[in-house]
Amino acid sequence: MSPKSLNQLIDASAGLPECGAWQVLSRQAGEADAMRLGDLLDAPGRFAAVSRRCAGLTLDFSRQRMTGETLAALVELAAERHLDDWIGHLFAGAPVNNTEQRPALHMALRRQSDEPLMVDGQDLMPAVRAELSRVLAFAEAVRGGDHRGHGGQRITDVVNIGIGGSDLGLVMVDAALARFRGDGPCTHYVSNIDGSRLSDLLERLDPETTLFIICSKSFSTLETQLNADAARRWFVERCSSAAIGRHFAAVSVNAEAMDRFGIDPQLRFRIWDWVGGRYSLWSAVGLAVAIAIGREQFTALLAGAATMDEHFRSAPCADNLPALLGLLGVWNQNFLGCTSHAVLPYDERLHRLPGFLQQLEMESNGKSVTRDGTSVGYPTGTVIWGEPGSNAQHSFFQLLHQGTARVSMDFVAPISASGPACDQHLAGLANMLAQAEAFARGYSIEQARAALSSAGHSPAEVERLAAHKTHPGNRPSSILLLEGLTPDSLGALIALYEHKVFVQSVIWGINPFDQWGVELGKTMAGVMHAGLTTSDDNPALPPIAGAIRRASAGRA
């Protein structure tokens, strides 16, 4: 069968419930409640049948409530939704972001191949490689002391000012790869509109040795603009406007705004409109990370992601890690009724991974219409949340074990310790494995009674407490193991989740690359701000705004 055109795929985006595999899965879901994960785990060859490896990652989905027949039906669903054709169009640079008529080519930013990437008759790769070379050269100049402040001092601190995709991924990667810093400057990240983070930072920074990076494609994102203006005022008050050119860099396409701000043309870095914010850490937006870990490690981060890209593009669906991860999410949400998905990293350096994935998944797939504008009749987009283990065990695991909410889970951990405390890391991995087993197998009332009796409790006490000790089990989870928390394995992990999101968007028939939902609140915020900063009556303000205005007037 010849590949379908992009327009044909978009026209077919609304037909999900009519798919034969969807109906097969619906029938299988009706039988899933009788399926016990403990029995599935004890079946010979279970792990070998439902685990896969690629790019230094191992995916173990043996604790998912599914049989081989379920997996086959999910793979068939991907075929009926033309996943292979969608992947082909994605990598070929077709405008898969159909509402904005743009390609989504973040993969080009980490591409290792020397082959041209032609889009609208133009090879994108020379410009991509040239900009990456500029980013890495500047990062090394800052790290090595070749780029200095206006007074000749080395840069000791770098402050990235951005929000959303210009912050979350950077913060996550910076924390995860902290042991690869070497002698690089300290890096800091400012995002929130209220200014408290920036104020706290500026109290202890030296303007003579601080470099600010303003990450905003438009150079007009409100949160970034307010923080950048505040940083500029602070700097000019202590140095001079003439010195801005040595202490401020920018990632933007708004030359006029950068001119007004005083950004040196040599410290302006480019980002393309085919790079979505939540996919942008691979671009010049990643400059702060490149400064933190250096050229070699940043290049390895890109290479790890590129390895996962190639796997996603070429591996058959039944062996394709991103495809499997996405299909498992569809199975849990649309058929087993899981209302949210917890990401549980068992390494403190990955503590920002859940926050990063919140934006990646929820901003991408939080949609209620298909690509052709038809309202969906099934859940789309997944509520993502989580915290590192074992902190999470002492926080919300009670709900996961014995609560009534249906939640699916990903456990994520490196096999090798990312720090010197190897024995403690093994203790963490032991906790992860124990929790995964406990969620799957549960703890029956018979087991609870037997344990209480062995502990010497009276028959009355046994009956009083047994129900409270019971764990239902049957909680679905996957384990993702990295060989180590290194730049290449982290790059592969991030790309894995990026492509997982795309797979789910294909199944659901939605566009994962626009984010119109963030615009309404931003527009209304401008009206609210204008109303709060004047004394005029403003019918657009809700009644509660009066309390804010009165309190603000009292402080004036």
C-alpha positions in Angstrom: 0.0 0.0 0.0 1.4 3.4 -1.0 1.9 6.0 1.8 -0.9 8.4 2.4 -0.5 12.1 1.8 -0.5 14.5 4.7 -3.9 15.8 3.6 -5.3 12.3 3.5 -4.0 11.6 7.0 -5.5 14.9 8.3 -8.9 14.1 6.7 -8.8 10.7 8.4 -7.9 12.0 11.9 -11.5 11.8 13.3 -12.2 8.1 12.6 -10.6 6.5 15.7 -13.7 4.8 17.3 -14.5 3.1 13.9 -11.1 1.4 13.8 -11.3 -2.4 14.1 -8.4 -2.6 16.5 -10.1 0.1 18.7 -13.2 -2.2 19.0 -11.0 -5.2 19.7 -9.2 -3.3 22.5 -12.6 -2.2 23.9 -13.6 -5.9 24.2 -10.3 -6.8 25.8 -10.6 -4.0 28.3 -13.8 -5.6 29.6 -11.8 -8.7 30.5 -8.9 -6.8 32.0 -10.4 -6.4 35.5 -10.2 -10.2 35.9 -6.6 -10.1 34.9 -4.1 -10.3 37.8 -0.7 -8.8 37.3 0.8 -11.2 39.7 -0.3 -14.1 37.5 1.0 -12.4 34.3 4.4 -11.8 36.0 4.7 -15.4 37.0 4.1 -16.7 33.5 7.3 -18.1 31.9 9.0 -15.7 29.5 7.0 -12.7 30.5 9.9 -10.3 30.9 11.5 -11.4 27.6 8.2 -11.0 25.8 7.5 -7.5 27.0 10.8 -5.7 27.4 12.8 -3.9 24.8 16.2 -2.2 24.5 17.6 0.7 22.4 20.1 3.5 22.8 21.2 2.4 26.2 17.6 2.3 27.5 15.7 -0.7 28.7 11.9 -0.6 28.7 10.2 -3.2 31.0 6.4 -3.2 30.6 5.8 -6.6 32.1 3.8 -4.9 34.9 1.2 -3.6 32.4 -2.3 -5.1 32.5 -2.0 -6.6 29.0 -1.5 -9.8 27.2 0.3 -10.6 24.0 -3.1 -10.3 22.3 -3.4 -6.8 23.7 0.0 -5.8 22.4 -0.9 -7.2 19.0 -4.1 -5.2 18.9 -2.3 -2.0 19.9 0.2 -2.5 17.1 -2.7 -3.0 14.7 -4.3 0.2 16.0 -1.0 2.0 15.1 -1.2 0.6 11.7 -4.8 1.5 11.2 -4.0 5.1 12.3 -1.1 5.1 9.7 1.7 5.7 12.3 4.4 4.8 9.8 3.1 7.4 7.3 2.9 10.1 10.0 6.5 9.3 11.0 7.6 9.6 7.4 6.0 13.0 7.0 7.4 14.2 10.4 11.0 13.4 9.4 10.6 14.7 5.8 9.7 18.2 7.0 6.0 18.1 5.9 3.8 20.7 7.7 2.6 18.2 10.4 1.7 21.3 12.5 -1.3 21.8 10.2 -3.0 24.6 12.1 0.0 26.8 11.8 1.2 25.2 8.5 4.7 24.4 9.8 6.9 21.4 10.0 8.1 20.2 13.4 11.8 19.6 12.8 13.4 19.6 16.3 15.1 16.4 15.2 17.1 18.4 12.6 18.8 20.2 15.5 20.5 17.0 16.7 20.7 15.2 13.3 24.0 13.3 12.8 23.6 12.4 9.1 25.4 14.3 6.4 22.5 13.9 4.0 20.6 17.0 3.1 17.2 17.8 4.7 15.2 19.5 2.0 12.2 21.5 3.0 10.5 23.7 0.4 13.5 23.2 -1.9 16.1 24.3 0.6 18.5 22.2 2.6 18.1 23.2 6.3 21.2 21.5 7.6 23.9 24.1 6.7 22.1 26.8 8.7 21.4 24.4 11.6 25.0 23.3 11.8 26.3 26.9 11.5 24.1 28.1 14.4 25.1 25.1 16.5 28.8 25.9 15.8 28.2 29.5 17.0 26.4 28.3 20.1 29.2 25.9 21.1 32.0 28.3 20.3 30.4 31.0 22.5 29.8 28.4 25.3 33.5 27.4 25.2 34.5 31.1 25.1 32.5 31.7 28.3 33.7 28.5 30.0 37.4 29.1 29.0 37.5 32.8 29.9 37.9 34.1 26.4 34.6 35.9 26.7 34.9 38.2 29.7 32.9 41.0 31.3 33.4 44.6 30.3 36.0 45.1 33.0 38.0 42.1 31.9 36.9 39.7 34.6 35.9 36.0 33.9 32.2 35.2 33.8 31.4 33.3 37.0 27.5 33.2 36.8 25.1 32.7 33.9 21.4 33.6 34.3 19.0 32.2 31.7 15.8 34.3 31.5 13.0 32.4 29.8 9.8 30.5 30.5 8.1 27.3 29.4 10.2 25.6 26.8 13.0 28.2 27.3 13.3 27.1 30.9 11.8 23.7 31.9 14.0 21.5 29.7 17.1 23.5 30.5 16.6 23.3 34.3 15.9 19.6 34.0 19.0 18.8 31.9 21.3 21.1 34.0 20.3 19.3 37.2 20.5 15.9 35.6 24.1 16.4 34.2 25.4 18.5 37.1 28.4 16.1 37.6 29.6 17.0 34.1 30.1 20.7 34.8 33.8 20.7 35.4 35.0 24.2 35.9 32.2 26.0 34.1 30.3 29.0 35.5 27.4 28.6 37.8 24.1 28.6 35.9 20.8 29.9 37.2 17.3 30.0 35.7 14.7 32.7 36.0 11.2 32.2 34.7 8.3 33.2 36.9 6.5 36.6 36.4 6.5 37.6 40.0 10.2 38.5 40.0 11.1 36.9 43.3 13.5 34.4 41.9 15.4 37.1 40.0 15.5 39.4 43.1 16.9 36.7 45.2 19.6 36.0 42.6 20.6 39.6 42.1 21.2 40.1 45.8 24.2 37.8 45.6 25.5 38.2 42.0 28.3 40.5 40.8 27.3 42.4 37.7 30.9 42.5 36.6 31.0 38.7 36.3 27.4 37.8 35.3 26.1 37.0 31.9 22.4 37.1 31.1 20.8 35.0 28.3 17.4 36.2 27.2 15.5 33.3 25.6 12.4 34.5 23.8 11.7 33.8 20.1 9.6 37.0 19.9 11.5 38.9 22.6 8.1 39.9 23.8 6.9 37.1 26.1 5.6 39.0 29.1 7.3 37.0 31.9 10.6 37.1 30.1 10.3 40.7 29.1 9.6 41.8 32.7 12.5 39.8 34.1 14.9 40.9 31.4 14.0 44.6 31.9 14.5 44.2 35.6 17.9 42.5 35.1 18.9 45.3 32.7 18.0 48.1 35.2 20.0 46.3 37.9 23.0 46.0 35.6 22.9 49.6 34.3 22.6 51.0 37.8 25.8 49.2 38.8 27.8 49.4 35.5 26.5 51.2 32.5 24.4 50.8 29.4 27.5 50.8 27.3 28.6 47.6 29.0 25.4 45.6 28.2 27.0 44.2 25.0 29.4 42.1 27.1 26.9 40.9 29.6 23.6 40.1 27.7 23.1 37.5 25.0 19.8 36.6 23.4 18.0 33.8 21.5 15.4 35.5 19.4 14.3 36.5 15.9 13.2 40.0 16.9 16.2 42.1 15.7 14.5 45.4 16.4 13.7 44.5 20.0 17.3 43.3 20.5 18.6 46.6 19.1 16.6 48.6 21.6 17.7 46.4 24.4 21.4 46.7 23.4 22.2 43.1 22.6 25.5 42.8 20.7 24.8 41.4 17.2 27.6 38.8 17.8 25.7 37.5 20.9 22.3 37.0 19.1 21.4 33.4 18.4 18.8 32.1 16.0 15.8 29.9 16.4 13.4 28.8 13.7 9.6 28.8 13.6 9.7 25.0 13.0 11.1 24.5 16.5 8.3 24.5 19.1 9.2 25.9 22.5 8.9 22.6 24.4 11.2 20.9 21.8 13.8 23.7 21.8 16.5 22.7 24.3 18.4 21.2 21.4 18.6 24.6 19.7 20.4 27.8 20.7 17.8 27.9 23.6 20.2 25.3 25.1 23.0 27.8 25.3 23.0 27.9 29.1 23.3 24.2 29.3 26.1 24.2 26.7 27.9 26.7 28.9 27.3 24.5 32.0 28.5 21.2 30.6 30.7 22.2 27.7 30.9 21.4 24.0 31.7 17.7 24.3 28.9 16.8 26.6 26.3 18.9 24.8 27.3 17.2 21.6 26.8 13.9 23.3 23.3 14.9 24.5 22.4 15.7 20.8 23.9 12.4 19.6 21.9 10.4 22.1 18.7 12.0 21.0 19.6 11.4 17.3 20.1 7.7 18.1 16.5 7.5 19.4 15.3 9.5 16.4 16.7 6.9 14.1 15.3 4.0 16.1 11.8 5.7 16.1 12.0 6.2 12.3 13.2 2.7 11.4 12.2 0.1 14.1 9.0 -1.9 13.6 6.2 -0.8 15.8 6.3 -3.9 18.1 9.9 -3.2 18.9 9.8 0.6 18.8 10.3 2.1 22.2 8.5 5.4 21.6 5.6 3.7 19.8 5.2 1.2 22.6 5.3 3.8 25.3 2.7 5.8 23.5 0.5 2.9 22.9 0.7 1.8 26.5 -0.5 5.3 27.5 -3.5 5.0 25.2 -4.3 1.5 26.6 -4.2 2.7 30.2 -6.1 6.0 29.6 -8.7 5.1 27.0 -9.4 1.5 27.9 -8.4 1.0 31.6 -9.6 4.3 32.8 -6.4 5.7 34.3 -7.0 9.3 35.0 -3.4 10.4 35.3 0.2 9.2 34.9 2.9 9.5 37.5 6.6 9.8 36.5 8.8 8.5 39.3 12.5 9.0 38.8 14.7 7.1 41.3 17.7 9.5 41.1 17.6 13.0 42.7 19.4 14.5 39.7 16.2 13.7 37.7 14.0 15.6 40.1 12.8 18.1 37.4 11.9 15.3 34.8 8.2 15.2 35.9 7.9 19.0 35.5 9.5 18.9 32.1 7.3 16.1 30.9 4.2 18.0 32.2 4.8 20.7 29.6 5.9 18.3 26.9 2.8 16.0 27.2 0.1 18.3 28.5 0.8 21.3 26.3 1.2 19.0 23.3 -1.8 16.7 23.6 -4.2 18.7 25.8 -6.7 19.1 22.8 -10.4 18.5 22.4 -10.7 18.6 18.6 -9.0 16.4 16.0 -6.8 17.8 13.3 -9.8 18.5 11.1 -11.7 20.4 13.8 -14.0 17.6 14.9 -14.8 17.3 18.6 -13.2 14.1 20.1 -15.4 11.6 21.8 -12.7 10.0 24.0 -10.1 11.2 26.5 -7.0 12.8 25.0 -3.9 14.3 26.8 -2.7 12.8 30.0 -2.3 14.5 33.4 1.4 14.1 34.2 2.7 14.5 37.7 5.4 13.0 40.0 8.3 13.3 42.3 11.5 11.5 42.8 11.6 8.3 44.9 12.0 7.7 47.6 10.6 11.1 48.7 7.4 10.2 46.8 7.0 7.0 48.8 6.6 9.2 51.9 4.2 11.6 50.1 1.6 10.2 47.7 2.3 6.5 47.4 -0.4 5.8 50.0 -2.9 7.0 47.4 -1.3 4.9 44.7 -1.3 1.8 46.8 -4.6 1.9 48.5 -6.6 4.8 47.1 -9.4 4.6 44.6 -7.9 6.7 41.8 -6.6 4.8 38.8 -3.1 6.0 38.0 -0.5 4.5 35.6 3.2 5.0 36.4 6.7 5.2 34.8 9.7 4.3 37.1 12.8 5.9 35.6 16.4 5.3 36.9 20.0 4.9 35.9 21.6 1.5 36.7 24.9 3.1 37.6 25.0 5.7 40.4 25.2 9.3 39.2 27.2 10.2 42.3 29.7 8.6 44.6 27.2 7.0 47.0 26.9 3.7 45.1 25.5 1.7 48.1 22.8 4.3 48.6 21.9 4.2 44.9 21.4 0.5 45.1 19.1 1.0 48.1 17.1 3.4 45.9 16.9 0.9 43.1 15.8 -1.8 45.6 13.0 0.5 46.7 12.0 1.1 43.1 11.8 -2.6 42.3 9.9 -3.3 45.6 7.4 -0.6 44.9 6.8 -1.7 41.3 6.3 -5.3 42.5 4.0 -4.2 45.3 1.9 -2.1 43.0 1.6 -5.0 40.6 1.1 -7.9 43.0 -0.7 -6.2 45.9 -1.3 -7.8 49.3 -4.4 -9.9 49.8 -6.6 -9.9 52.9 -5.5 -13.6 53.4 -1.9 -12.4 53.5 -2.7 -9.6 55.9 -4.5 -12.0 58.2 -1.7 -14.5 58.2 0.9 -11.8 58.9 -1.1 -10.3 61.8 -1.7 -13.8 63.3 2.1 -14.5 63.1 2.7 -11.3 64.9 0.6 -12.5 67.8 -2.5 -10.5 67.3 -5.8 -11.9 68.7 -8.4 -13.1 66.2 -10.5 -10.0 66.9 -7.5 -7.8 66.2 -6.7 -9.7 63.0 -10.3 -9.1 61.7 -10.2 -5.4 62.8 -7.0 -4.6 61.0 -6.8 -7.0 58.0 -8.8 -4.9 55.6 -6.7 -1.8 56.4 -3.5 -3.8 55.6 -4.8 -4.9 52.2 -3.3 -3.6 48.9 -5.5 -4.2 45.8 -2.4 -4.4 43.5 -3.0 -4.5 39.7 -1.6 -1.0 39.4 0.0 -0.7 35.9 3.6 0.5 35.6 6.6 0.4 33.4 10.3 0.6 34.3 12.7 2.6 32.2 16.4 1.9 33.0 19.3 4.0 31.7 22.7 2.4 31.7 23.9 5.6 33.4 22.8 9.2 33.8 25.1 10.5 31.0 24.5 13.1 28.3 23.9 10.5 25.6 21.5 8.4 27.6 19.6 11.5 28.8 19.3 12.7 25.2 17.8 9.4 24.2 15.4 9.5 27.2 14.1 13.0 26.3 13.7 12.0 22.6 11.9 8.9 23.6 9.3 10.9 25.5 9.1 13.5 22.7 8.2 10.8 20.2 5.9 9.0 22.6 3.8 12.3 22.6 3.7 12.2 18.8 2.6 8.6 18.7 -0.3 9.4 21.0 -1.3 12.4 19.0 -1.4 10.2 15.9 -3.7 7.6 17.6 -6.0 10.4 18.9 -5.9 12.4 15.7 -4.8 15.6 17.3 -2.1 18.2 16.5 0.6 18.1 19.2 2.6 21.0 17.9 0.3 24.0 18.5 -0.8 25.4 21.9 -3.6 27.8 21.3 -4.9 27.0 24.8 -2.3 29.2 26.4 -3.3 32.4 24.6 -6.6 33.3 26.1 -5.4 33.6 29.7 -2.4 35.7 28.5 -4.6 38.0 26.6 -7.0 38.5 29.6 -4.0 39.0 31.9 -3.1 42.2 30.0 -6.6 43.6 30.6 -6.4 42.6 34.3 -3.0 44.2 34.8 -4.1 47.4 33.2 -7.1 47.4 35.5 -5.1 46.7 38.7 -2.6 49.5 38.0 -5.2 52.3 37.6 -7.9 53.7 39.9 -10.5 53.8 37.2 -13.6 51.7 37.4 -13.0 48.7 35.1 -16.0 46.3 34.5 -13.6 43.7 33.2 -12.2 43.2 36.7 -13.9 40.5 38.9 -15.0 41.6 42.3 -12.1 40.0 44.1 -9.8 42.4 42.3 -11.0 45.2 44.6 -9.1 43.5 47.5 -5.9 43.5 45.4 -6.3 47.2 44.4 -7.0 48.3 48.0 -3.9 46.4 49.3 -1.8 47.8 46.5 -3.0 51.3 47.2 -2.1 50.9 50.9 1.5 50.0 50.0 1.9 52.9 47.5 
